[in-house]
C-alpha cells in the first residue's frame, strides 16, 4: 500500500466518524516457512493492512480495529468504536486529538 492509498483510506474512516478521531493505517509483512524432513516445503507471505480507530465521543473514548477496507467493514469499525465509547463513563482528563498532521 502506498502512502497516498493509506491516507485516502484514513480519510474515508474520518468522514464516517461523528466525533474526534485518530486513525492509524498499518501494513506489516508476515512470513511463514514450513519445514519437513530438513527441507522447506512451503513459504507463505502476506502483508495485511490493519486500520485502527480511536474515537472521542462526548468525553468518552472507544477503540476498534479491522483488517478489511470494504465500505461495510469500515462503517462497522466506526460503530464498534462508538459502542465501546458509550459503554464507558465520561473521562474528565481526556485530551482532544492533535488534529490533522502533515505527512
Backbone bond lengths (Angstrom), bond angles and torsions (degrees), N, CA, C in turn:
res aa  C-N    CA-C-N  psi(-1)  N-CA   C-N-CA  omega(-1)  CA-C   N-CA-C  phi
1 X - - - 1.440 - - 1.531 108.24 -
2 X 1.301 115.90 132.54 1.457 120.34 179.16 1.529 110.06 -81.23
3 X 1.323 117.57 161.15 1.467 119.56 176.23 1.536 112.48 -58.52
4 X 1.316 118.28 -36.62 1.467 120.64 178.47 1.530 111.50 -65.69
5 X 1.334 116.90 -39.22 1.466 120.39 177.22 1.525 111.19 -66.05
6 X 1.330 116.37 -40.50 1.463 120.27 178.54 1.522 110.50 -64.83
7 X 1.331 117.33 -41.22 1.456 120.93 178.67 1.529 110.94 -64.63
8 X 1.327 117.60 -42.17 1.469 121.17 178.39 1.525 110.61 -62.56
9 X 1.327 116.87 -39.83 1.463 121.13 178.45 1.528 110.58 -65.15
10 X 1.323 117.03 -44.67 1.467 120.78 178.60 1.530 110.61 -62.48
11 X 1.316 117.34 -39.72 1.464 120.60 179.01 1.524 111.28 -65.63
12 X 1.335 117.89 -35.76 1.469 120.52 175.99 1.521 110.81 -61.37
13 X 1.336 117.01 -41.79 1.459 120.67 -179.74 1.530 110.01 -67.14
14 X 1.327 117.65 -43.69 1.463 120.98 -179.59 1.522 110.71 -59.92
15 X 1.327 118.09 -39.74 1.463 121.14 179.39 1.529 112.11 -63.53
16 X 1.328 117.75 -27.03 1.466 121.43 179.23 1.526 112.94 -79.69
17 X 1.323 117.21 -15.59 1.462 121.86 -174.28 1.519 110.87 -86.31
18 X 1.336 115.33 143.89 1.460 120.87 177.13 1.527 111.13 -97.09
19 X 1.307 117.82 -11.08 1.455 121.83 -177.30 1.516 112.07 -119.74
20 X 1.305 115.30 -164.15 1.453 124.31 179.02 1.532 107.52 -81.30
21 X 1.327 117.62 121.32 1.461 120.08 -170.96 1.522 113.30 -126.47
22 X 1.327 115.02 147.18 1.463 123.54 168.83 1.518 106.08 -113.90
23 X 1.318 116.97 126.94 1.462 120.93 179.33 1.516 108.26 -122.38
24 X 1.322 115.65 131.67 1.456 122.09 175.98 1.525 108.16 -122.47
25 X 1.316 115.94 131.98 1.461 121.67 175.97 1.517 106.38 -118.01
26 X 1.328 115.10 119.08 1.465 120.66 -177.74 1.517 110.13 -123.11
27 X 1.309 115.54 144.78 1.463 121.24 173.36 1.525 106.63 -128.20
28 X 1.312 116.19 127.49 1.460 120.82 -178.45 1.523 109.39 -127.75
29 X 1.299 115.65 142.97 1.459 120.62 178.22 1.527 109.46 -86.80
30 X 1.321 116.23 130.75 1.451 121.87 177.27 1.527 108.16 -123.58
31 X 1.307 116.13 126.77 1.458 121.69 -179.29 1.515 110.26 -125.62
32 X 1.313 115.58 144.00 1.450 122.15 178.00 1.529 107.85 -135.92
33 X 1.312 115.75 127.53 1.457 121.54 177.73 1.524 107.76 -119.67
34 X 1.312 116.41 119.37 1.472 121.02 178.32 1.529 109.05 -97.37
35 X 1.323 114.16 135.07 1.464 120.29 -177.50 1.520 108.39 -126.59
36 X 1.334 115.18 134.24 1.466 121.64 174.33 1.521 107.87 -141.83
37 X 1.310 116.37 138.80 1.467 122.06 -179.48 1.528 111.25 52.65
38 X 1.344 115.16 41.80 1.463 122.23 178.34 1.525 113.89 61.47
39 X 1.329 117.21 24.76 1.464 121.24 177.05 1.520 109.26 -132.66
40 X 1.321 114.85 142.95 1.462 119.54 174.47 1.526 107.57 -72.14
41 X 1.324 116.75 124.47 1.469 119.29 -178.39 1.529 112.91 -111.07
42 X 1.330 116.54 -16.98 1.468 118.18 178.75 1.522 109.35 -158.53
43 X 1.313 114.87 140.41 1.454 121.40 174.54 1.518 107.69 -128.64
44 X 1.324 115.57 125.21 1.458 121.25 179.30 1.521 107.61 -122.39
45 X 1.316 116.39 130.36 1.447 121.27 179.35 1.524 108.98 -128.99
46 X 1.316 115.99 137.27 1.465 120.55 178.94 1.523 108.76 -143.63
47 X 1.315 115.69 154.97 1.461 121.55 177.18 1.523 108.50 -133.22
48 X 1.341 116.65 72.67 1.466 118.85 -178.08 1.532 111.91 -68.05
49 X 1.305 114.79 147.18 1.460 122.20 176.23 1.523 107.46 -100.90
50 X 1.317 116.14 131.02 1.452 121.66 177.22 1.519 108.64 -114.74
51 X 1.329 115.83 130.16 1.456 121.96 177.34 1.520 106.89 -110.03
52 X 1.322 116.75 120.53 1.461 122.33 -179.15 1.522 108.66 -114.05
53 X 1.315 116.27 135.47 1.456 122.08 -178.20 1.519 109.96 -125.32
54 X 1.317 115.80 129.99 1.456 122.88 169.92 1.520 106.54 -116.83
55 X 1.316 117.14 122.94 1.463 121.29 -172.73 1.522 110.61 -122.69
56 X 1.323 116.15 124.58 1.465 122.38 174.40 1.517 107.03 -95.91
57 X 1.321 115.95 124.98 1.458 120.91 -175.03 1.526 109.03 -143.84
58 X 1.324 116.76 112.70 1.469 121.85 178.35 1.531 112.33 53.68
59 X 1.333 116.89 44.62 1.456 120.55 177.95 1.513 114.57 78.13
60 X 1.309 117.06 9.36 1.464 121.94 179.71 1.530 108.61 -118.90
61 X 1.343 116.39 163.24 1.465 120.61 -177.93 1.518 109.69 -133.23
62 X 1.319 116.87 125.33 1.457 121.97 177.40 1.514 109.96 -123.72
63 X 1.322 116.43 149.37 1.461 121.88 -179.80 1.518 110.37 -129.44
64 X 1.330 115.57 147.89 1.461 121.11 174.72 1.521 107.58 -156.75
65 X 1.331 116.09 161.61 1.460 120.29 176.82 1.523 109.65 -146.68
66 X 1.317 114.84 159.96 1.451 121.92 178.17 1.526 109.23 -150.94
67 X 1.312 115.86 161.71 1.463 120.67 174.32 1.521 110.51 -115.01
68 X 1.312 116.51 19.39 1.457 120.78 179.14 1.523 109.76 -123.62
69 X 1.321 116.13 134.41 1.463 121.29 178.26 1.524 111.80 -100.63
70 X 1.326 117.78 12.21 1.462 120.84 178.18 1.533 108.66 -65.59
71 X 1.336 117.62 142.67 1.468 120.39 -177.47 1.529 113.90 -52.48
72 X 1.318 118.34 -43.72 1.469 120.67 179.47 1.523 111.48 -64.26
73 X 1.321 117.00 -37.35 1.462 120.66 -179.80 1.528 111.50 -71.42
74 X 1.334 117.58 -33.86 1.458 120.26 176.30 1.528 110.54 -68.45
75 X 1.341 116.51 -39.41 1.465 119.83 176.26 1.530 110.30 -63.52
76 X 1.328 117.28 -40.00 1.470 121.42 177.91 1.532 110.49 -66.17
77 X 1.317 117.68 -35.72 1.460 122.25 176.79 1.528 110.16 -58.57
78 X 1.320 116.38 -48.07 1.462 120.93 179.75 1.527 110.47 -64.01
79 X 1.310 117.27 -41.90 1.467 120.17 179.82 1.520 111.88 -64.45
80 X 1.335 117.83 -37.74 1.472 120.67 177.70 1.529 110.92 -65.16
81 X 1.335 116.76 -41.53 1.464 120.19 178.84 1.530 110.15 -65.68
82 X 1.340 117.27 -41.31 1.468 120.44 177.36 1.526 110.91 -62.94
83 X 1.318 117.10 -44.06 1.467 120.88 -179.23 1.520 110.42 -62.50
84 X 1.312 117.21 -41.20 1.463 119.72 178.93 1.529 110.31 -65.39
85 X 1.325 117.12 -42.93 1.466 120.20 179.83 1.523 110.98 -60.92
86 X 1.324 117.31 -39.49 1.466 120.83 -178.38 1.521 112.74 -68.61
87 X 1.333 117.43 -22.20 1.464 121.46 178.86 1.525 112.59 -76.27
88 X 1.325 116.38 -22.79 1.459 120.72 -174.05 1.526 111.23 -93.19
89 X 1.330 116.69 150.84 1.468 118.79 175.20 1.534 109.20 -71.81
90 X 1.329 117.33 158.25 1.466 119.41 176.88 1.525 110.83 -58.23
91 X 1.304 116.10 142.48 1.465 122.83 -179.66 1.527 108.11 -107.58
92 X 1.338 118.07 106.80 1.465 119.49 -176.12 1.530 113.55 -65.90
93 X 1.313 118.09 -23.60 1.467 121.15 -178.56 1.526 113.14 -96.65
94 X 1.325 117.90 9.44 1.467 121.14 -178.44 1.521 109.71 -68.30
95 X 1.312 115.77 122.33 1.465 121.01 179.49 1.519 110.36 -86.37
96 X 1.322 117.57 149.72 1.461 119.34 174.81 1.524 109.68 -70.95
97 X 1.310 115.81 162.98 1.466 119.12 177.87 1.530 108.82 -68.78
98 X 1.304 115.70 166.24 1.472 120.74 -179.94 1.516 111.87 -78.96
99 X 1.328 117.28 -6.93 1.457 120.74 178.78 1.516 111.83 85.51
100 X 1.328 116.44 -178.40 1.467 120.04 -179.24 1.530 111.46 -60.71
101 X 1.307 114.98 141.12 1.472 121.00 -178.96 1.528 109.65 -118.64
102 X 1.317 115.34 146.39 1.458 120.30 173.74 1.513 109.02 -75.63
103 X 1.310 116.24 140.29 1.467 120.00 177.78 1.499 110.60 -94.71
